[in-house]
Amino acid sequence: MIRTVDPGAGINWLQGGWAGFKAGGALLIGMVFVTIVVVAIAAFIPWLGTILVPVVGTFLYAGMLKSLRGHATGRQMQFDDLWSALNDQDRLVHLAIVALVPTLGSILRALLPNGLIGGLLGALVAVVVMALTYFAVPLVLFRNQEAPLALKSSFEGVLANLPAVIVFWIACIVLTFIAILPLGLGLLVLVPVLLGAAYEAYAEIYGDVELVPNAPAEPVASEEPPPPPV
């Protein structure tokens, strides 16, 4: 079920992101830093770098989301959560498919003609790709959705809550500009906050457990299988 939230919901998403940062500030900063280093190293691998960068980045992003959701459910965040998605063999393929969608979008934009029309079409492709992928990773992780369904559900979630999403993205752009001013040091705080806000947006729209509760969560499939009967 996809909820429709009011345009001001982005404030709650940012509050959730801030709550997540307060819970694991140094830990989240460390996770983000390691992710940047690993992705940068992957980018230098000949031939494979173009594919490895989005895939590896998505796997590590998934690990951070799992850590944030664990905190929301009462579990202490741990640095090893960063690698946790790599242990989920059932979802790795679907996460990889989601990760490659922006790459396909970039290829499509490169094929468009130059000029005003090409620029407008390129912008449209970028927005569609963002809508397809924004919630797809948590939907794969926490709703056990396969990649095609997760991409579709993400697009529908963004479309159903377009005013709130636009307000939120504008707020993200403004905050990013402010964070860059002090030699970019503000990004050390902002990036973890936006990670938490992205999870909070997913949780509120799709009815999962929230970092800052704003609506009752709906039952979701457990991440771990039930124990065998004794």
ChimeraX attribute file (.defattr): number of C-alpha atoms within 10 A of each C-alpha:
attribute: neighborCount
match mode: 1-to-1
recipient: residues
	/A:1	9
	/A:2	16
	/A:3	13
	/A:4	17
	/A:5	17
	/A:6	12
	/A:7	15
	/A:8	13
	/A:9	22
	/A:10	25
	/A:11	16
	/A:12	19
	/A:13	27
	/A:14	24
	/A:15	19
	/A:16	27
	/A:17	27
	/A:18	23
	/A:19	19
	/A:20	28
	/A:21	24
	/A:22	13
	/A:23	16
	/A:24	20
	/A:25	17
	/A:26	14
	/A:27	15
	/A:28	28
	/A:29	19
	/A:30	16
	/A:31	23
	/A:32	20
	/A:33	13
	/A:34	14
	/A:35	20
	/A:36	14
	/A:37	12
	/A:38	15
	/A:39	20
	/A:40	14
	/A:41	13
	/A:42	20
	/A:43	17
	/A:44	13
	/A:45	13
	/A:46	8
	/A:47	9
	/A:48	11
	/A:49	17
	/A:50	15
	/A:51	16
	/A:52	20
	/A:53	21
	/A:54	21
	/A:55	23
	/A:56	20
	/A:57	19
	/A:58	22
	/A:59	22
	/A:60	25
	/A:61	21
	/A:62	23
	/A:63	23
	/A:64	29
	/A:65	25
	/A:66	23
	/A:67	25
	/A:68	30
	/A:69	24
	/A:70	17
	/A:71	19
	/A:72	22
	/A:73	12
	/A:74	10
	/A:75	11
	/A:76	12
	/A:77	21
	/A:78	16
	/A:79	15
	/A:80	11
	/A:81	19
	/A:82	24
	/A:83	17
	/A:84	17
	/A:85	22
	/A:86	16
	/A:87	10
	/A:88	12
	/A:89	9
	/A:90	14
	/A:91	18
	/A:92	18
	/A:93	14
	/A:94	20
	/A:95	25
	/A:96	20
	/A:97	15
	/A:98	25
	/A:99	24
	/A:100	19
	/A:101	17
	/A:102	19
	/A:103	17
	/A:104	12
	/A:105	18
	/A:106	15
	/A:107	11
	/A:108	14
	/A:109	19
	/A:110	12
	/A:111	11
	/A:112	14
	/A:113	12
	/A:114	12
	/A:115	8
	/A:116	9
	/A:117	11
	/A:118	15
	/A:119	14
	/A:120	13
	/A:121	15
	/A:122	21
	/A:123	13
	/A:124	13
	/A:125	17
	/A:126	17
	/A:127	12
	/A:128	16
	/A:129	19
	/A:130	18
	/A:131	22
	/A:132	24
	/A:133	24
	/A:134	22
	/A:135	26
	/A:136	29
	/A:137	28
	/A:138	25
	/A:139	23
	/A:140	23
	/A:141	23
	/A:142	17
	/A:143	17
	/A:144	18
	/A:145	18
	/A:146	19
	/A:147	22
	/A:148	15
	/A:149	14
	/A:150	26
	/A:151	25
	/A:152	15
	/A:153	22
	/A:154	25
	/A:155	20
	/A:156	16
	/A:157	25
	/A:158	24
	/A:159	15
	/A:160	16
	/A:161	18
	/A:162	17
	/A:163	17
	/A:164	21
	/A:165	22
	/A:166	14
	/A:167	15
	/A:168	23
	/A:169	13
	/A:170	13
	/A:171	15
	/A:172	18
	/A:173	11
	/A:174	11
	/A:175	15
	/A:176	17
	/A:177	14
	/A:178	14
	/A:179	18
	/A:180	14
	/A:181	11
	/A:182	10
	/A:183	8
	/A:184	12
	/A:185	11
	/A:186	16
	/A:187	20
	/A:188	18
	/A:189	16
	/A:190	21
	/A:191	19
	/A:192	26
	/A:193	25
	/A:194	23
	/A:195	22
	/A:196	29
	/A:197	27
	/A:198	21
	/A:199	29
	/A:200	32
	/A:201	29
	/A:202	25
	/A:203	27
	/A:204	26
	/A:205	21
	/A:206	23
	/A:207	18
	/A:208	24
	/A:209	24
	/A:210	24
	/A:211	28
	/A:212	19
	/A:213	15
	/A:214	15
	/A:215	13
	/A:216	11
	/A:217	15
	/A:218	13
	/A:219	9
	/A:220	13
	/A:221	11
	/A:222	10
	/A:223	12
	/A:224	6
	/A:225	7
	/A:226	7
	/A:227	6
	/A:228	5
	/A:229	4
	/A:230	3
